[in-house]
Amino acid sequence: METTPLGAMGESVSRLRLGTMYFGSKLDRETSSDLLDRYYGAGGRFLDTATVYAT
């Protein structure tokens, strides 16, 4: 998975972010864990943890 630099500290994050708004609420624990495992396994390193989005 492609990455992009995050700030000037030498850290980088994946360009593809995973939204987690429904993890643990509308998605059960097993499904949430499976999605996180798949994302991480594919090289994902950037989670969107917002609980509310603008409409």
PDB file of N, CA, C, O and CB in Angstrom:
ATOM      1  N   MET A   1       0.856  -1.172   0.000  1.00  0.00           N
ATOM      2  CA  MET A   1       0.000   0.000   0.000  1.00  0.00           C
ATOM      3  C   MET A   1       0.904   1.238   0.000  1.00  0.00           C
ATOM      4  O   MET A   1       1.905   1.285   0.715  1.00  0.00           O
ATOM      5  CB  MET A   1      -0.975  -0.004   1.234  1.00  0.00           C
ATOM      6  N   GLU A   2       0.545   2.221  -0.797  1.00  0.00           N
ATOM      7  CA  GLU A   2       1.323   3.456  -0.852  1.00  0.00           C
ATOM      8  C   GLU A   2       1.245   4.207   0.470  1.00  0.00           C
ATOM      9  O   GLU A   2       0.226   4.174   1.159  1.00  0.00           O
ATOM     10  CB  GLU A   2       0.832   4.348  -1.994  1.00  0.00           C
ATOM     11  N   THR A   3       2.335   4.884   0.813  1.00  0.00           N
ATOM     12  CA  THR A   3       2.367   5.700   2.023  1.00  0.00           C
ATOM     13  C   THR A   3       2.717   7.134   1.654  1.00  0.00           C
ATOM     14  O   THR A   3       3.191   7.426   0.557  1.00  0.00           O
ATOM     15  CB  THR A   3       3.383   5.134   3.049  1.00  0.00           C
ATOM     16  N   THR A   4       2.466   8.006   2.602  1.00  0.00           N
ATOM     17  CA  THR A   4       2.792   9.420   2.435  1.00  0.00           C
ATOM     18  C   THR A   4       3.390   9.922   3.744  1.00  0.00           C
ATOM     19  O   THR A   4       2.978   9.468   4.812  1.00  0.00           O
ATOM     20  CB  THR A   4       1.527  10.260   2.029  1.00  0.00           C
ATOM     21  N   PRO A   5       4.353  10.848   3.694  1.00  0.00           N
ATOM     22  CA  PRO A   5       4.967  11.365   4.924  1.00  0.00           C
ATOM     23  C   PRO A   5       3.936  12.082   5.802  1.00  0.00           C
ATOM     24  O   PRO A   5       3.005  12.718   5.308  1.00  0.00           O
ATOM     25  CB  PRO A   5       6.123  12.325   4.580  1.00  0.00           C
ATOM     26  N   LEU A   6       4.127  11.961   7.089  1.00  0.00           N
ATOM     27  CA  LEU A   6       3.265  12.643   8.059  1.00  0.00           C
ATOM     28  C   LEU A   6       4.148  13.580   8.877  1.00  0.00           C
ATOM     29  O   LEU A   6       4.854  13.140   9.785  1.00  0.00           O
ATOM     30  CB  LEU A   6       2.503  11.615   8.989  1.00  0.00           C
ATOM     31  N   GLY A   7       4.107  14.852   8.558  1.00  0.00           N
ATOM     32  CA  GLY A   7       4.942  15.823   9.254  1.00  0.00           C
ATOM     33  C   GLY A   7       6.411  15.677   8.892  1.00  0.00           C
ATOM     34  O   GLY A   7       6.752  15.075   7.874  1.00  0.00           O
ATOM     35  N   ALA A   8       7.275  16.231   9.730  1.00  0.00           N
ATOM     36  CA  ALA A   8       8.714  16.247   9.454  1.00  0.00           C
ATOM     37  C   ALA A   8       9.496  15.286  10.340  1.00  0.00           C
ATOM     38  O   ALA A   8      10.724  15.358  10.389  1.00  0.00           O
ATOM     39  CB  ALA A   8       9.255  17.646   9.632  1.00  0.00           C
ATOM     40  N   MET A   9       8.813  14.393  11.036  1.00  0.00           N
ATOM     41  CA  MET A   9       9.488  13.491  11.982  1.00  0.00           C
ATOM     42  C   MET A   9       9.930  12.168  11.359  1.00  0.00           C
ATOM     43  O   MET A   9      10.494  11.317  12.046  1.00  0.00           O
ATOM     44  CB  MET A   9       8.575  13.204  13.145  1.00  0.00           C
ATOM     45  N   GLY A  10       9.676  11.991  10.056  1.00  0.00           N
ATOM     46  CA  GLY A  10      10.080  10.757   9.405  1.00  0.00           C
ATOM     47  C   GLY A  10       9.027   9.658   9.447  1.00  0.00           C
ATOM     48  O   GLY A  10       9.265   8.556   8.952  1.00  0.00           O
ATOM     49  N   GLU A  11       7.880   9.939  10.025  1.00  0.00           N
ATOM     50  CA  GLU A  11       6.796   8.957  10.052  1.00  0.00           C
ATOM     51  C   GLU A  11       6.020   9.009   8.746  1.00  0.00           C
ATOM     52  O   GLU A  11       5.971  10.044   8.082  1.00  0.00           O
ATOM     53  CB  GLU A  11       5.854   9.208  11.251  1.00  0.00           C
ATOM     54  N   SER A  12       5.423   7.900   8.390  1.00  0.00           N
ATOM     55  CA  SER A  12       4.563   7.890   7.198  1.00  0.00           C
ATOM     56  C   SER A  12       3.312   7.078   7.507  1.00  0.00           C
ATOM     57  O   SER A  12       3.302   6.213   8.383  1.00  0.00           O
ATOM     58  CB  SER A  12       5.317   7.300   5.955  1.00  0.00           C
ATOM     59  N   VAL A  13       2.265   7.384   6.761  1.00  0.00           N
ATOM     60  CA  VAL A  13       0.988   6.691   6.933  1.00  0.00           C
ATOM     61  C   VAL A  13       0.505   6.220   5.568  1.00  0.00           C
ATOM     62  O   VAL A  13       0.922   6.740   4.533  1.00  0.00           O
ATOM     63  CB  VAL A  13      -0.075   7.616   7.613  1.00  0.00           C
ATOM     64  N   SER A  14      -0.371   5.238   5.582  1.00  0.00           N
ATOM     65  CA  SER A  14      -0.931   4.752   4.326  1.00  0.00           C
ATOM     66  C   SER A  14      -1.840   5.815   3.732  1.00  0.00           C
ATOM     67  O   SER A  14      -2.481   6.575   4.458  1.00  0.00           O
ATOM     68  CB  SER A  14      -1.704   3.429   4.537  1.00  0.00           C
ATOM     69  N   ARG A  15      -1.889   5.861   2.405  1.00  0.00           N
ATOM     70  CA  ARG A  15      -2.756   6.830   1.736  1.00  0.00           C
ATOM     71  C   ARG A  15      -4.219   6.435   1.858  1.00  0.00           C
ATOM     72  O   ARG A  15      -5.100   7.295   1.846  1.00  0.00           O
ATOM     73  CB  ARG A  15      -2.372   6.962   0.265  1.00  0.00           C
ATOM     74  N   LEU A  16      -4.476   5.166   1.973  1.00  0.00           N
ATOM     75  CA  LEU A  16      -5.839   4.679   2.131  1.00  0.00           C
ATOM     76  C   LEU A  16      -6.154   4.608   3.622  1.00  0.00           C
ATOM     77  O   LEU A  16      -5.504   3.874   4.367  1.00  0.00           O
ATOM     78  CB  LEU A  16      -6.026   3.285   1.449  1.00  0.00           C
ATOM     79  N   ARG A  17      -7.149   5.373   4.051  1.00  0.00           N
ATOM     80  CA  ARG A  17      -7.532   5.397   5.469  1.00  0.00           C
ATOM     81  C   ARG A  17      -8.740   4.505   5.689  1.00  0.00           C
ATOM     82  O   ARG A  17      -9.548   4.297   4.784  1.00  0.00           O
ATOM     83  CB  ARG A  17      -7.837   6.843   5.939  1.00  0.00           C
ATOM     84  N   LEU A  18      -8.853   3.982   6.896  1.00  0.00           N
ATOM     85  CA  LEU A  18      -9.988   3.133   7.250  1.00  0.00           C
ATOM     86  C   LEU A  18     -10.872   3.874   8.239  1.00  0.00           C
ATOM     87  O   LEU A  18     -10.431   4.220   9.335  1.00  0.00           O
ATOM     88  CB  LEU A  18      -9.512   1.779   7.843  1.00  0.00           C
ATOM     89  N   GLY A  19     -12.118   4.117   7.856  1.00  0.00           N
ATOM     90  CA  GLY A  19     -13.080   4.751   8.752  1.00  0.00           C
ATOM     91  C   GLY A  19     -13.602   3.740   9.763  1.00  0.00           C
ATOM     92  O   GLY A  19     -14.011   2.641   9.390  1.00  0.00           O
ATOM     93  N   THR A  20     -13.589   4.103  11.028  1.00  0.00           N
ATOM     94  CA  THR A  20     -13.973   3.166  12.098  1.00  0.00           C
ATOM     95  C   THR A  20     -15.205   3.619  12.871  1.00  0.00           C
ATOM     96  O   THR A  20     -15.455   3.128  13.972  1.00  0.00           O
ATOM     97  CB  THR A  20     -12.821   2.984  13.062  1.00  0.00           C
ATOM     98  N   MET A  21     -15.974   4.542  12.316  1.00  0.00           N
ATOM     99  CA  MET A  21     -17.100   5.127  13.031  1.00  0.00           C
ATOM    100  C   MET A  21     -18.068   4.078  13.598  1.00  0.00           C
ATOM    101  O   MET A  21     -18.569   4.239  14.711  1.00  0.00           O
ATOM    102  CB  MET A  21     -17.847   6.057  12.113  1.00  0.00           C
ATOM    103  N   TYR A  22     -18.327   3.028  12.856  1.00  0.00           N
ATOM    104  CA  TYR A  22     -19.321   2.044  13.306  1.00  0.00           C
ATOM    105  C   TYR A  22     -18.724   0.833  14.026  1.00  0.00           C
ATOM    106  O   TYR A  22     -19.453  -0.081  14.411  1.00  0.00           O
ATOM    107  CB  TYR A  22     -20.114   1.567  12.128  1.00  0.00           C
ATOM    108  N   PHE A  23     -17.408   0.825  14.206  1.00  0.00           N
ATOM    109  CA  PHE A  23     -16.780  -0.303  14.893  1.00  0.00           C
ATOM    110  C   PHE A  23     -17.250  -0.326  16.349  1.00  0.00           C
ATOM    111  O   PHE A  23     -17.132   0.667  17.067  1.00  0.00           O
ATOM    112  CB  PHE A  23     -15.220  -0.210  14.814  1.00  0.00           C
ATOM    113  N   GLY A  24     -17.774  -1.449  16.762  1.00  0.00           N
ATOM    114  CA  GLY A  24     -18.224  -1.588  18.140  1.00  0.00           C
ATOM    115  C   GLY A  24     -19.637  -1.084  18.392  1.00  0.00           C
ATOM    116  O   GLY A  24     -20.156  -1.239  19.497  1.00  0.00           O
ATOM    117  N   SER A  25     -20.265  -0.485  17.393  1.00  0.00           N
ATOM    118  CA  SER A  25     -21.655  -0.042  17.576  1.00  0.00           C
ATOM    119  C   SER A  25     -22.538  -0.765  16.557  1.00  0.00           C
ATOM    120  O   SER A  25     -23.249  -1.701  16.921  1.00  0.00           O
ATOM    121  CB  SER A  25     -21.780   1.520  17.418  1.00  0.00           C
ATOM    122  N   LYS A  26     -22.508  -0.352  15.300  1.00  0.00           N
ATOM    123  CA  LYS A  26     -23.303  -1.025  14.273  1.00  0.00           C
ATOM    124  C   LYS A  26     -22.621  -2.286  13.761  1.00  0.00           C
ATOM    125  O   LYS A  26     -23.283  -3.174  13.225  1.00  0.00           O
ATOM    126  CB  LYS A  26     -23.571  -0.081  13.115  1.00  0.00           C
ATOM    127  N   LEU A  27     -21.307  -2.371  13.920  1.00  0.00           N
ATOM    128  CA  LEU A  27     -20.564  -3.584  13.556  1.00  0.00           C
ATOM    129  C   LEU A  27     -20.188  -4.321  14.833  1.00  0.00           C
ATOM    130  O   LEU A  27     -19.738  -3.711  15.803  1.00  0.00           O
ATOM    131  CB  LEU A  27     -19.286  -3.243  12.712  1.00  0.00           C
ATOM    132  N   ASP A  28     -20.376  -5.633  14.827  1.00  0.00           N
ATOM    133  CA  ASP A  28     -20.016  -6.394  16.023  1.00  0.00           C
ATOM    134  C   ASP A  28     -18.504  -6.484  16.167  1.00  0.00           C
ATOM    135  O   ASP A  28     -17.759  -6.149  15.246  1.00  0.00           O
ATOM    136  CB  ASP A  28     -20.627  -7.801  15.974  1.00  0.00           C
ATOM    137  N   ARG A  29     -18.070  -6.932  17.309  1.00  0.00           N
ATOM    138  CA  ARG A  29     -16.643  -6.995  17.643  1.00  0.00           C
ATOM    139  C   ARG A  29     -15.871  -7.876  16.665  1.00  0.00           C
ATOM    140  O   ARG A  29     -14.781  -7.508  16.229  1.00  0.00           O
ATOM    141  CB  ARG A  29     -16.456  -7.517  19.067  1.00  0.00           C
ATOM    142  N   GLU A  30     -16.425  -9.029  16.320  1.00  0.00           N
ATOM    143  CA  GLU A  30     -15.739  -9.960  15.424  1.00  0.00           C
ATOM    144  C   GLU A  30     -15.533  -9.344  14.033  1.00  0.00           C
ATOM    145  O   GLU A  30     -14.443  -9.440  13.468  1.00  0.00           O
ATOM    146  CB  GLU A  30     -16.537 -11.270  15.309  1.00  0.00           C
ATOM    147  N   THR A  31     -16.556  -8.724  13.494  1.00  0.00           N
ATOM    148  CA  THR A  31     -16.456  -8.093  12.178  1.00  0.00           C
ATOM    149  C   THR A  31     -15.477  -6.928  12.214  1.00  0.00           C
ATOM    150  O   THR A  31     -14.665  -6.769  11.303  1.00  0.00           O
ATOM    151  CB  THR A  31     -17.836  -7.611  11.702  1.00  0.00           C
ATOM    152  N   SER A  32     -15.548  -6.116  13.262  1.00  0.00           N
ATOM    153  CA  SER A  32     -14.636  -4.985  13.413  1.00  0.00           C
ATOM    154  C   SER A  32     -13.191  -5.456  13.469  1.00  0.00           C
ATOM    155  O   SER A  32     -12.323  -4.889  12.805  1.00  0.00           O
ATOM    156  CB  SER A  32     -14.977  -4.186  14.671  1.00  0.00           C
ATOM    157  N   SER A  33     -12.933  -6.482  14.252  1.00  0.00           N
ATOM    158  CA  SER A  33     -11.577  -7.032  14.365  1.00  0.00           C
ATOM    159  C   SER A  33     -11.088  -7.596  13.045  1.00  0.00           C
ATOM    160  O   SER A  33      -9.926  -7.416  12.680  1.00  0.00           O
ATOM    161  CB  SER A  33     -11.532  -8.115  15.433  1.00  0.00           C
ATOM    162  N   ASP A  34     -11.974  -8.281  12.324  1.00  0.00           N
ATOM    163  CA  ASP A  34     -11.607  -8.848  11.029  1.00  0.00           C
ATOM    164  C   ASP A  34     -11.233  -7.741  10.040  1.00  0.00           C
ATOM    165  O   ASP A  34     -10.237  -7.860   9.327  1.00  0.00           O
ATOM    166  CB  ASP A  34     -12.763  -9.697  10.467  1.00  0.00           C
ATOM    167  N   LEU A  35     -12.013  -6.680   9.994  1.00  0.00           N
ATOM    168  CA  LEU A  35     -11.711  -5.566   9.094  1.00  0.00           C
ATOM    169  C   LEU A  35     -10.384  -4.901   9.449  1.00  0.00           C
ATOM    170  O   LEU A  35      -9.594  -4.580   8.561  1.00  0.00           O
ATOM    171  CB  LEU A  35     -12.836  -4.533   9.137  1.00  0.00           C
ATOM    172  N   LEU A  36     -10.138  -4.695  10.734  1.00  0.00           N
ATOM    173  CA  LEU A  36      -8.866  -4.108  11.164  1.00  0.00           C
ATOM    174  C   LEU A  36      -7.693  -5.005  10.791  1.00  0.00           C
ATOM    175  O   LEU A  36      -6.667  -4.518  10.315  1.00  0.00           O
ATOM    176  CB  LEU A  36      -8.874  -3.861  12.675  1.00  0.00           C
ATOM    177  N   ASP A  37      -7.836  -6.305  11.002  1.00  0.00           N
ATOM    178  CA  ASP A  37      -6.771  -7.251  10.659  1.00  0.00           C
ATOM    179  C   ASP A  37      -6.477  -7.233   9.165  1.00  0.00           C
ATOM    180  O   ASP A  37      -5.316  -7.244   8.756  1.00  0.00           O
ATOM    181  CB  ASP A  37      -7.152  -8.667  11.098  1.00  0.00           C
ATOM    182  N   ARG A  38      -7.522  -7.204   8.356  1.00  0.00           N
ATOM    183  CA  ARG A  38      -7.338  -7.179   6.894  1.00  0.00           C
ATOM    184  C   ARG A  38      -6.658  -5.892   6.447  1.00  0.00           C
ATOM    185  O   ARG A  38      -5.753  -5.916   5.613  1.00  0.00           O
ATOM    186  CB  ARG A  38      -8.690  -7.330   6.178  1.00  0.00           C
ATOM    187  N   TYR A  39      -7.096  -4.780   6.999  1.00  0.00           N
ATOM    188  CA  TYR A  39      -6.515  -3.479   6.659  1.00  0.00           C
ATOM    189  C   TYR A  39      -5.035  -3.443   7.033  1.00  0.00           C
ATOM    190  O   TYR A  39      -4.197  -3.038   6.228  1.00  0.00           O
ATOM    191  CB  TYR A  39      -7.275  -2.339   7.375  1.00  0.00           C
ATOM    192  N   TYR A  40      -4.723  -3.862   8.233  1.00  0.00           N
ATOM    193  CA  TYR A  40      -3.331  -3.870   8.699  1.00  0.00           C
ATOM    194  C   TYR A  40      -2.487  -4.829   7.861  1.00  0.00           C
ATOM    195  O   TYR A  40      -1.352  -4.517   7.500  1.00  0.00           O
ATOM    196  CB  TYR A  40      -3.261  -4.266  10.192  1.00  0.00           C
ATOM    197  N   GLY A  41      -3.048  -5.987   7.557  1.00  0.00           N
ATOM    198  CA  GLY A  41      -2.343  -6.966   6.741  1.00  0.00           C
ATOM    199  C   GLY A  41      -2.031  -6.469   5.340  1.00  0.00           C
ATOM    200  O   GLY A  41      -1.049  -6.891   4.728  1.00  0.00           O
ATOM    201  N   ALA A  42      -2.864  -5.575   4.835  1.00  0.00           N
ATOM    202  CA  ALA A  42      -2.661  -4.997   3.500  1.00  0.00           C
ATOM    203  C   ALA A  42      -1.715  -3.798   3.536  1.00  0.00           C
ATOM    204  O   ALA A  42      -1.411  -3.211   2.498  1.00  0.00           O
ATOM    205  CB  ALA A  42      -4.000  -4.577   2.899  1.00  0.00           C
ATOM    206  N   GLY A  43      -1.252  -3.436   4.735  1.00  0.00           N
ATOM    207  CA  GLY A  43      -0.321  -2.317   4.863  1.00  0.00           C
ATOM    208  C   GLY A  43      -0.944  -1.034   5.361  1.00  0.00           C
ATOM    209  O   GLY A  43      -0.271  -0.004   5.404  1.00  0.00           O
ATOM    210  N   GLY A  44      -2.220  -1.064   5.741  1.00  0.00           N
ATOM    211  CA  GLY A  44      -2.910   0.126   6.230  1.00  0.00           C
ATOM    212  C   GLY A  44      -2.379   0.569   7.578  1.00  0.00           C
ATOM    213  O   GLY A  44      -2.183  -0.243   8.482  1.00  0.00           O
ATOM    214  N   ARG A  45      -2.147   1.887   7.704  1.00  0.00           N
ATOM    215  CA  ARG A  45      -1.615   2.435   8.945  1.00  0.00           C
ATOM    216  C   ARG A  45      -2.223   3.787   9.308  1.00  0.00           C
ATOM    217  O   ARG A  45      -1.574   4.600   9.965  1.00  0.00           O
ATOM    218  CB  ARG A  45      -0.122   2.568   8.840  1.00  0.00           C
ATOM    219  N   PHE A  46      -3.475   4.037   8.881  1.00  0.00           N
ATOM    220  CA  PHE A  46      -4.095   5.333   9.161  1.00  0.00           C
ATOM    221  C   PHE A  46      -5.580   5.103   9.400  1.00  0.00           C
ATOM    222  O   PHE A  46      -6.310   4.754   8.472  1.00  0.00           O
ATOM    223  CB  PHE A  46      -3.861   6.350   7.986  1.00  0.00           C
ATOM    224  N   LEU A  47      -6.032   5.296  10.634  1.00  0.00           N
ATOM    225  CA  LEU A  47      -7.433   5.078  11.001  1.00  0.00           C
ATOM    226  C   LEU A  47      -8.140   6.415  11.199  1.00  0.00           C
ATOM    227  O   LEU A  47      -7.604   7.324  11.832  1.00  0.00           O
ATOM    228  CB  LEU A  47      -7.536   4.222  12.284  1.00  0.00           C
ATOM    229  N   ASP A  48      -9.326   6.521  10.661  1.00  0.00           N
ATOM    230  CA  ASP A  48     -10.193   7.673  10.852  1.00  0.00           C
ATOM    231  C   ASP A  48     -11.139   7.316  11.985  1.00  0.00           C
ATOM    232  O   ASP A  48     -12.004   6.455  11.822  1.00  0.00           O
ATOM    233  CB  ASP A  48     -10.976   8.053   9.531  1.00  0.00           C
ATOM    234  N   THR A  49     -10.985   7.964  13.128  1.00  0.00           N
ATOM    235  CA  THR A  49     -11.774   7.598  14.310  1.00  0.00           C
ATOM    236  C   THR A  49     -12.884   8.605  14.627  1.00  0.00           C
ATOM    237  O   THR A  49     -13.413   8.610  15.738  1.00  0.00           O
ATOM    238  CB  THR A  49     -10.861   7.466  15.509  1.00  0.00           C
ATOM    239  N   ALA A  50     -13.236   9.447  13.668  1.00  0.00           N
ATOM    240  CA  ALA A  50     -14.310  10.422  13.892  1.00  0.00           C
ATOM    241  C   ALA A  50     -15.616   9.697  14.197  1.00  0.00           C
ATOM    242  O   ALA A  50     -15.883   8.633  13.637  1.00  0.00           O
ATOM    243  CB  ALA A  50     -14.482  11.348  12.658  1.00  0.00           C
ATOM    244  N   THR A  51     -16.415  10.258  15.066  1.00  0.00           N
ATOM    245  CA  THR A  51     -17.704   9.670  15.405  1.00  0.00           C
ATOM    246  C   THR A  51     -18.864  10.424  14.780  1.00  0.00           C
ATOM    247  O   THR A  51     -20.003   9.960  14.831  1.00  0.00           O
ATOM    248  CB  THR A  51     -17.874   9.626  16.899  1.00  0.00           C
ATOM    249  N   VAL A  52     -18.590  11.578  14.193  1.00  0.00           N
ATOM    250  CA  VAL A  52     -19.620  12.388  13.559  1.00  0.00           C
ATOM    251  C   VAL A  52     -19.026  13.012  12.302  1.00  0.00           C
ATOM    252  O   VAL A  52     -17.894  13.497  12.313  1.00  0.00           O
ATOM    253  CB  VAL A  52     -20.164  13.483  14.533  1.00  0.00           C
ATOM    254  N   TYR A  53     -19.785  12.997  11.239  1.00  0.00           N
ATOM    255  CA  TYR A  53     -19.356  13.599   9.985  1.00  0.00           C
ATOM    256  C   TYR A  53     -20.326  14.703   9.597  1.00  0.00           C
ATOM    257  O   TYR A  53     -21.513  14.624   9.912  1.00  0.00           O
ATOM    258  CB  TYR A  53     -19.259  12.540   8.867  1.00  0.00           C
ATOM    259  N   ALA A  54     -19.835  15.727   8.918  1.00  0.00           N
ATOM    260  CA  ALA A  54     -20.697  16.817   8.466  1.00  0.00           C
ATOM    261  C   ALA A  54     -21.709  16.282   7.452  1.00  0.00           C
ATOM    262  O   ALA A  54     -21.411  15.364   6.686  1.00  0.00           O
ATOM    263  CB  ALA A  54     -19.854  17.968   7.845  1.00  0.00           C
ATOM    264  N   THR A  55     -22.894  16.862   7.458  1.00  0.00           N
ATOM    265  CA  THR A  55     -23.921  16.428   6.506  1.00  0.00           C
ATOM    266  C   THR A  55     -24.140  17.456   5.435  1.00  0.00           C
ATOM    267  O   THR A  55     -24.970  17.256   4.548  1.00  0.00           O
ATOM    268  CB  THR A  55     -25.227  16.145   7.215  1.00  0.00           C
TER     269      THR A  55
END
